[in-house]
Amino acid sequence: MPAKGQHRRPKSTSLGRGLAAVTTGGAVLALPVIGATSAFAAPVPAAAPQAVAPAAAAAPANSAVQAAPTKHSVVAGETLSKIAREHSVSGGWKKLYEGNRKIVGSNPDLIHPGIKLVIGAASAAPSKGKAAKASPSAARGASADRADRSERVNAAPVAQAAPAAEKEAVAYTNDLDGWIRESLAIMAERGIPGTYEGIHRNIMRESSGNPNAINNWDSNAVKGTPSKGLLQVIDPTFQAYHVPGTSTDSYDPVANITAACNYAADRYGSIDNVFGAY
């Protein structure tokens, strides 16, 4: 892939102080107990407000504690659902995801170990949380998120999304599907746009899914910089758009995909906008 687009393809209770008399008709009449026992019943109504007052006073303090945002560093095997439960996030994994969409990316089922999640700020204000939940499209419009993947993510129910995340956060399969999914997780972490469909379509055109593909016959090859790997990237372009944290080997599937998508985002807005030699 040339720097300027010139390469070719290859988620017991107390009872009340009274007695009950049952009439022949079945009705129950409450008869007061005469004597000293009635003295204990009088203070009950007045005691109830006093017991409630401390709890009511404690509520604002608790809210203040919860309002202070904290950060959580994701480790392998964790999911948004698990993290939300551990931190008692109001609104569950969906609320946690809304507050960290830019960091997590458009797929809550894929959270990459090492990313920092902000916890607490959104759950301290329920009314704001409802407002944010009512307009997810506005947030997607501000970041160059892709509508096709976003719609699938928002439609997934909690019971289905959480188990999927637990499986995918641990490891990726060593095949084309796994390489693309791992690349998407890294891209989401780095803010690089692109979808599974867009990446897969271009890979099949450029290398037919062969990570060791190389073009030894076009103009780039003549210059000594043949196109390599799944998305046919030439070395100068790979080095210029290499994504930190991935392999420095241009033949490495994940490194090749992320570098190519980084380049495509810079030149075309997204790998999704590429339909030919780039």
ChimeraX attribute file (.defattr): number of C-alpha atoms within 10 A of each C-alpha:
attribute: neighborCount
match mode: 1-to-1
recipient: residues
	/A:1	28
	/A:2	22
	/A:3	18
	/A:4	10
	/A:5	12
	/A:6	12
	/A:7	24
	/A:8	21
	/A:9	24
	/A:10	21
	/A:11	28
	/A:12	3
	/A:13	4
	/A:14	5
	/A:15	7
	/A:16	12
	/A:17	16
	/A:18	15
	/A:19	13
	/A:20	11
	/A:21	12
	/A:22	11
	/A:23	9
	/A:24	7
	/A:25	6
	/A:26	8
	/A:27	9
	/A:28	12
	/A:29	12
	/A:30	12
	/A:31	11
	/A:32	13
	/A:33	12
	/A:34	10
	/A:35	7
	/A:36	7
	/A:37	12
	/A:38	13
	/A:39	11
	/A:40	10
	/A:41	11
	/A:42	11
	/A:43	9
	/A:44	10
	/A:45	9
	/A:46	9
	/A:47	10
	/A:48	10
	/A:49	10
	/A:50	10
	/A:51	10
	/A:52	10
	/A:53	10
	/A:54	10
	/A:55	10
	/A:56	10
	/A:57	10
	/A:58	11
	/A:59	11
	/A:60	11
	/A:61	11
	/A:62	11
	/A:63	13
	/A:64	11
	/A:65	12
	/A:66	21
	/A:67	16
	/A:68	13
	/A:69	14
	/A:70	13
	/A:71	11
	/A:72	13
	/A:73	11
	/A:74	17
	/A:75	15
	/A:76	14
	/A:77	16
	/A:78	20
	/A:79	28
	/A:80	26
	/A:81	24
	/A:82	18
	/A:83	18
	/A:84	20
	/A:85	13
	/A:86	9
	/A:87	15
	/A:88	15
	/A:89	21
	/A:90	19
	/A:91	17
	/A:92	18
	/A:93	23
	/A:94	21
	/A:95	22
	/A:96	25
	/A:97	24
	/A:98	17
	/A:99	20
	/A:100	17
	/A:101	20
	/A:102	17
	/A:103	18
	/A:104	26
	/A:105	25
	/A:106	31
	/A:107	21
	/A:108	27
	/A:109	25
	/A:110	27
	/A:111	29
	/A:112	25
	/A:113	17
	/A:114	12
	/A:115	14
	/A:116	17
	/A:117	21
	/A:118	16
	/A:119	25
	/A:120	22
	/A:121	16
	/A:122	25
	/A:123	23
	/A:124	20
	/A:125	14
	/A:126	12
	/A:127	10
	/A:128	12
	/A:129	18
	/A:130	13
	/A:131	10
	/A:132	17
	/A:133	13
	/A:134	10
	/A:135	10
	/A:136	13
	/A:137	14
	/A:138	10
	/A:139	14
	/A:140	16
	/A:141	11
	/A:142	8
	/A:143	14
	/A:144	15
	/A:145	21
	/A:146	16
	/A:147	14
	/A:148	11
	/A:149	15
	/A:150	18
	/A:151	13
	/A:152	11
	/A:153	16
	/A:154	15
	/A:155	9
	/A:156	14
	/A:157	11
	/A:158	14
	/A:159	10
	/A:160	11
	/A:161	21
	/A:162	19
	/A:163	15
	/A:164	15
	/A:165	22
	/A:166	21
	/A:167	16
	/A:168	22
	/A:169	21
	/A:170	16
	/A:171	12
	/A:172	14
	/A:173	12
	/A:174	10
	/A:175	11
	/A:176	17
	/A:177	14
	/A:178	16
	/A:179	19
	/A:180	23
	/A:181	19
	/A:182	25
	/A:183	24
	/A:184	27
	/A:185	24
	/A:186	25
	/A:187	22
	/A:188	23
	/A:189	21
	/A:190	17
	/A:191	18
	/A:192	25
	/A:193	23
	/A:194	27
	/A:195	23
	/A:196	15
	/A:197	14
	/A:198	16
	/A:199	24
	/A:200	21
	/A:201	17
	/A:202	23
	/A:203	22
	/A:204	15
	/A:205	18
	/A:206	27
	/A:207	20
	/A:208	16
	/A:209	20
	/A:210	18
	/A:211	22
	/A:212	14
	/A:213	19
	/A:214	22
	/A:215	22
	/A:216	15
	/A:217	12
	/A:218	16
	/A:219	16
	/A:220	18
	/A:221	15
	/A:222	10
	/A:223	8
	/A:224	11
	/A:225	20
	/A:226	22
	/A:227	30
	/A:228	27
	/A:229	28
	/A:230	33
	/A:231	34
	/A:232	33
	/A:233	31
	/A:234	25
	/A:235	20
	/A:236	13
	/A:237	20
	/A:238	27
	/A:239	14
	/A:240	12
	/A:241	19
	/A:242	24
	/A:243	23
	/A:244	12
	/A:245	8
	/A:246	17
	/A:247	14
	/A:248	14
	/A:249	15
	/A:250	27
	/A:251	21
	/A:252	17
	/A:253	26
	/A:254	26
	/A:255	26
	/A:256	30
	/A:257	32
	/A:258	30
	/A:259	26
	/A:260	27
	/A:261	31
	/A:262	27
	/A:263	26
	/A:264	24
	/A:265	18
	/A:266	14
	/A:267	16
	/A:268	14
	/A:269	17
	/A:270	22
	/A:271	28
	/A:272	21
	/A:273	14
	/A:274	18
	/A:275	11
	/A:276	12
	/A:277	15
	/A:278	22
